[in-house]
């Protein structure tokens, strides 16, 4: 146990300034997204550009590709959120997907991740390819859910963030691992915020009938 904490402290002490910037911007993104503030997408764009470079350096190709995808999604998310506003004070509606759709999405993504990891194993020497690919594909789906304000995105992030924290700790990014453990709490907060809006929308719709 002492060895684990010693290694953990050493990793934190060795954290590069670039990773520190990425972590700060990542925290800002999640907080602003939970508050439904469109500035979250600018934080996301810069943060993911940094992580694209960092993950490539430690042979996590799917994480690097995922963050490159996030850069594009930052612009797409801003567009979707802006499109949902009829005026300066109106907020895009939160919607919910049925359980059967999630029961289809998750196994499909995990099976696809296994296939990708098998293909990538011939090009990359990493023991974490399956976990790397699983996080990648589920995160892609979940990011679209965020952009379209699907309530259950926060449930996905809860489990994705736990897996990501473990992965990043294994490759020496202890600060980022702490960040993603913090994201687990943010995902609960975000779900509560969005659920209250979704519940309010449904109540207002009932009263309007």
N, C-alpha and C positions, 0 to 999 in steps of 0.2 A: 504493500500500500504506500509506504514511504517513497518507493521507487517511482510509483505512478505520479504522486504529487510533485516529486522532484522533476520528472520529465515534463509535467504540465507547466510548472513554473518556468522551466527553461524555454519551453516553446513560447510562452507569453512574453518573456524577456526578449526573445529573438524576433518578435513580430516586426515586420517591416512597416515603415511609414505608409506605404501604399495600402497594405492590408488594414491599417488603422482607419484611413480615409474611407475605404470600402465599407467597413463595419459601421462607421458613423452614418454614412449615407443610407445604408441598409435599414438602420433603426428609424431614420427619418421617413423612409419610404413606407414601412409597415404602419407607423403611427399615423401618417397622413392618409394612407389608404383606408384604415379603420375609421378615420374621421371623414372619409369621402372627399378629401381635398385633392384637386387635380395636380397640385405641385408634386404629389407623390411620384408622378411619372418622370419628372426631370431628375429627381434623386435616383430613381430606378435606372435611368439611362446611363448616368455617370458611374454608378455603383457596379453595374453589370459589365461595363467596358473594362473596369479594373479587374474584376473577377475572371473575365475571359482570359486575360493574360496570366493571372496567378494560377489558375487551375491547369493551364497548359504546361506550366513549369513543373508540376508534380504528377504528370501523366494521368490526368483525369479528363480524357477527351470528351466524354459526354457532358461533364460539368462545364467545360469550356464552350462546347457547342450550345449548351442550354443557356449560358449567359449571353452568348452572341444572339440567340433567339430572343432573349429578354430585352435586348437593346431595341430590336424591331418592335416588340410588343409594347414597349414604353410609349412609342409614338402611336401605336394602334389603340392602346388603352386610353390615352389622352383624347384621341379622336372620338372614341365611343362615349366617353363620359361627357365630352363637350356636346356631342350630338343629342344627348338625352336631356339637355337643358332647354326649356322653352323660354326662360328668362334667367336673369342673374341669380335668382334665389331658388329656382326649381332644381330638385335633385333627381337624378335618374332612378327609376323604380328598381327595387330588389325583387328578384323572382326566384322560384324554387323548382328544382328538377325532381321527378318522381324516383322512388327507391329502385325500381327495376332498371332505370337507366344507369345508375351508379353500379348496380350489380353486374351490368354488362361492361362498363368502362374499366373497372379495376382489374378483373382477370385478363381482359384483352391487352391492357397496357403491360401487365407483368409478363405475360407470355411473349409479347413483342420485345420486351426488354431482354428476356433470355435469348431470343434469337439474335438480337443486336450484339449482345455480349459475346456470343459464340463467333460471330463474324469478326468482331473487333479484336478478339484474342490473337489472331494471326498477325496483327499490326502493332498491338500495344502490350507491353509486359506489365500487367497490373493485376493483382489478386482481387481488386474491388470492382471489376468491370460490370458484373451483374447488378450490384447495388448502385453503381454509378448510372447505369442505363435505366434502372427502375425509377430512380429519382428524376432523371431527365424526362422520361415520357409522362409520368404522372404530373410533373411540374408544368409541362407544356399544356396539358389538358386543364389543369387548375388555373393557369394564367389566363386562358380564354374565359374561364368561369368568372375570374375577377373582373376582366374587361367588360363582361356582359352582366355583371352584378348578380351572379347565381349564389344564393345563400350558402350552399353546402361547400363552397370553395374553402372555407375556414376549417372544415372538418378534414379535408384533404391535406391542407397545410399542416395541421396538427401532427399527422403521421409522417409526412414528408420531412418536416423539420427535425423530428426525432432521429430519423434515419440519416439526415444530412449531418447532424451534430456528431454522430458516431463516425461517419465517413471522414469528415474533416479532421477530427482528432487523430485518426489513424495515419493521415498523411502529413501531420505536423502543423496544421492550421488551428491551433488551440483557441486563439481569439475568435476565429470564425465559428468554431464549435460552440463556444459560449454564446455567441450571437444567436445561433440557431436554437439553442436551448431556450434562450429568451423569447424567440419567435413562437415557441410552444405556448407560452403565456399570452403573447400578442394574438395568437390565433383564437384563443378563448375570448379575449376581449373583443376582437373583430367580429366574431360570430354573434356575441351578445348585441353589439351595436347594430349590425345588419338585421338580426332577428327582430329587434324592437321596431325597426323601420318597416320590415315586411309585415309584422303583426299589425302595425298601425295602418298600413295600406289596406289590408284586408278588412279591418274594422270600419275604415272610412267608406270602403266600397259597399259594405253591408248597409251602413246608415244611409248611403246615397240611393239605395234601391227602394 
